[in-house]
Amino acid sequence: MFDWLQSLRDHSQLKKIQRQFLEMLADGRHIFDASSNALIGGTDPEVIREDLYTTDQRINRTEQAIRRELVVHGSVHGGAHVPALLVLMSLVKDAERIGDYAKNIFELALARPELGTDAERTALNECKDHVSKLLVRAAGLIESQDEQLAAAYLTESDKLQSLCDEQVGILMVEKGRNVVAAALAYRYFKRVASHAGNVVTSIVMPLDKLDYYPGKPDRDQ
């Protein structure tokens, strides 16, 4: 879906939009890492509060700026560019939602919750690291537009999301201890991975099937 944008790299406005979108993904990954480290790694949430909310506000401002620029571009260049503009509108919303889930993780960290045994915390931390790496790779794929790597990425992302679902299912039947925080953390990690995956689908799927692709599990998003 980014062939259109790739073919217009000499267009200064579109190059700016692509740069801004990549900045949104980088900011989302930054606050995901910060909030997750506060939840799992013991970082004092208050230490990152100002930076987290400042970065989230920047994500929101960038989303609004991109939308304005897309509307202007569509008005000037007409209907031929509308499909790609719609794709970009969808993608910036996915990037913005990554920031929202990072805030959810931060708010969970504020409660300083119990996250289970050492082994359970280790598993949760490994899941967090995997999601963080997926965020980095999503940005790289948007730049490279490598369809083969994008397809492999989506398969890997789905496996990680399935793992998160499995962990939530296990925790839901636990008795005698509070596992709410761990279940929520896995749920938030899944949602971040899902939104990153939605971004990557733009490389391999047409507009009408954005966020969907062959082999995608039939589960709630």
DRENNULO-175463 format. One record per residue (C-alpha): chain; x, y, z. Coordinates in steps of 0.5 Angstrom, whole numbers. Example, Ala and Ser with C-alpha at 12.3 -4.5 7.8 and 13.67 -1.06 7.14 Angstrom:
REM residues 2
["A",[25,-9,16]]
["A",[27,-2,14]]
***
This chain:
REM residues 221
["A",[0,0,0]]
["A",[6,5,1]]
["A",[8,4,-7]]
["A",[4,11,-8]]
["A",[8,14,-2]]
["A",[15,11,-5]]
["A",[14,13,-12]]
["A",[13,21,-9]]
["A",[19,21,-5]]
["A",[21,27,-8]]
["A",[15,31,-6]]
["A",[17,35,0]]
["A",[10,34,4]]
["A",[9,27,3]]
["A",[16,26,6]]
["A",[15,30,12]]
["A",[9,26,13]]
["A",[13,19,13]]
["A",[18,22,17]]
["A",[12,24,22]]
["A",[9,18,22]]
["A",[16,14,24]]
["A",[17,19,30]]
["A",[10,17,32]]
["A",[12,10,32]]
["A",[19,12,36]]
["A",[15,16,41]]
["A",[10,10,42]]
["A",[16,5,43]]
["A",[19,10,48]]
["A",[14,10,53]]
["A",[12,3,52]]
["A",[19,1,54]]
["A",[19,7,60]]
["A",[12,5,63]]
["A",[13,-3,62]]
["A",[20,-2,66]]
["A",[16,2,71]]
["A",[11,-4,72]]
["A",[16,-10,71]]
["A",[23,-7,73]]
["A",[22,-3,79]]
["A",[23,4,76]]
["A",[19,9,80]]
["A",[13,11,76]]
["A",[14,18,78]]
["A",[21,19,75]]
["A",[18,18,68]]
["A",[11,21,69]]
["A",[13,28,66]]
["A",[17,25,60]]
["A",[11,20,59]]
["A",[5,25,59]]
["A",[10,30,55]]
["A",[11,24,50]]
["A",[4,22,49]]
["A",[2,29,48]]
["A",[7,30,42]]
["A",[4,23,39]]
["A",[-3,27,39]]
["A",[0,33,36]]
["A",[3,29,31]]
["A",[-3,25,29]]
["A",[-7,32,28]]
["A",[-2,35,24]]
["A",[-1,29,20]]
["A",[-9,29,19]]
["A",[-9,36,17]]
["A",[-3,35,12]]
["A",[-7,29,9]]
["A",[-13,33,8]]
["A",[-9,39,5]]
["A",[-6,34,0]]
["A",[-12,31,-2]]
["A",[-16,37,-3]]
["A",[-10,39,-8]]
["A",[-8,33,-12]]
["A",[-15,30,-12]]
["A",[-18,23,-12]]
["A",[-12,19,-15]]
["A",[-9,20,-8]]
["A",[-15,18,-4]]
["A",[-14,11,-3]]
["A",[-7,12,0]]
["A",[-9,18,4]]
["A",[-14,13,7]]
["A",[-9,8,9]]
["A",[-5,13,12]]
["A",[-11,16,16]]
["A",[-12,9,19]]
["A",[-4,8,21]]
["A",[-4,14,25]]
["A",[-9,12,29]]
["A",[-6,5,30]]
["A",[1,9,32]]
["A",[-3,13,37]]
["A",[-7,7,40]]
["A",[0,5,42]]
["A",[1,11,46]]
["A",[-5,10,49]]
["A",[-4,3,52]]
["A",[3,5,54]]
["A",[-1,10,59]]
["A",[-5,4,61]]
["A",[1,0,63]]
["A",[4,6,67]]
["A",[-3,7,70]]
["A",[-2,0,72]]
["A",[5,1,75]]
["A",[3,7,79]]
["A",[-1,1,84]]
["A",[5,-2,85]]
["A",[2,-9,84]]
["A",[4,-16,85]]
["A",[6,-20,79]]
["A",[7,-27,81]]
["A",[13,-31,82]]
["A",[20,-30,80]]
["A",[19,-34,74]]
["A",[12,-31,72]]
["A",[15,-24,72]]
["A",[21,-27,68]]
["A",[16,-29,63]]
["A",[12,-23,63]]
["A",[19,-19,62]]
["A",[21,-23,56]]
["A",[14,-22,53]]
["A",[15,-14,54]]
["A",[22,-15,51]]
["A",[19,-18,45]]
["A",[13,-13,44]]
["A",[19,-8,44]]
["A",[23,-11,39]]
["A",[17,-12,34]]
["A",[15,-4,35]]
["A",[22,-3,32]]
["A",[22,-8,27]]
["A",[15,-5,25]]
["A",[18,2,24]]
["A",[24,-1,20]]
["A",[19,-5,15]]
["A",[15,2,14]]
["A",[21,4,11]]
["A",[24,-2,7]]
["A",[17,-4,5]]
["A",[20,-11,4]]
["A",[13,-16,3]]
["A",[17,-22,5]]
["A",[19,-20,12]]
["A",[13,-16,13]]
["A",[9,-23,12]]
["A",[14,-26,17]]
["A",[13,-21,22]]
["A",[5,-22,22]]
["A",[6,-29,23]]
["A",[11,-28,29]]
["A",[6,-22,32]]
["A",[0,-27,32]]
["A",[4,-32,35]]
["A",[6,-27,41]]
["A",[-1,-25,41]]
["A",[-4,-32,42]]
["A",[1,-33,48]]
["A",[-2,-27,51]]
["A",[-9,-30,50]]
["A",[-6,-36,53]]
["A",[-3,-33,59]]
["A",[-9,-29,61]]
["A",[-13,-36,60]]
["A",[-9,-39,65]]
["A",[-9,-33,70]]
["A",[-17,-33,69]]
["A",[-17,-39,73]]
["A",[-12,-38,78]]
["A",[-15,-39,85]]
["A",[-13,-36,92]]
["A",[-8,-30,89]]
["A",[-9,-23,86]]
["A",[-7,-24,79]]
["A",[-11,-18,76]]
["A",[-5,-14,74]]
["A",[-1,-19,71]]
["A",[-7,-21,66]]
["A",[-8,-14,65]]
["A",[-1,-13,63]]
["A",[-1,-19,58]]
["A",[-8,-16,55]]
["A",[-4,-9,54]]
["A",[2,-12,51]]
["A",[-3,-16,46]]
["A",[-6,-10,44]]
["A",[0,-6,43]]
["A",[3,-12,39]]
["A",[-4,-12,35]]
["A",[-3,-5,33]]
["A",[4,-5,31]]
["A",[1,-11,27]]
["A",[-4,-7,24]]
["A",[1,-2,21]]
["A",[5,-7,18]]
["A",[-1,-10,14]]
["A",[-1,-4,10]]
["A",[5,-7,6]]
["A",[2,-13,4]]
["A",[-5,-12,4]]
["A",[-10,-7,0]]
["A",[-14,-2,3]]
["A",[-20,-6,4]]
["A",[-17,-11,8]]
["A",[-12,-7,12]]
["A",[-11,-10,19]]
["A",[-13,-17,16]]
["A",[-9,-22,12]]
["A",[-9,-29,10]]
["A",[-8,-34,16]]
["A",[-10,-29,21]]
["A",[-13,-32,27]]
["A",[-21,-31,28]]
["A",[-21,-27,35]]
["A",[-23,-21,38]]
["A",[-18,-15,37]]
***
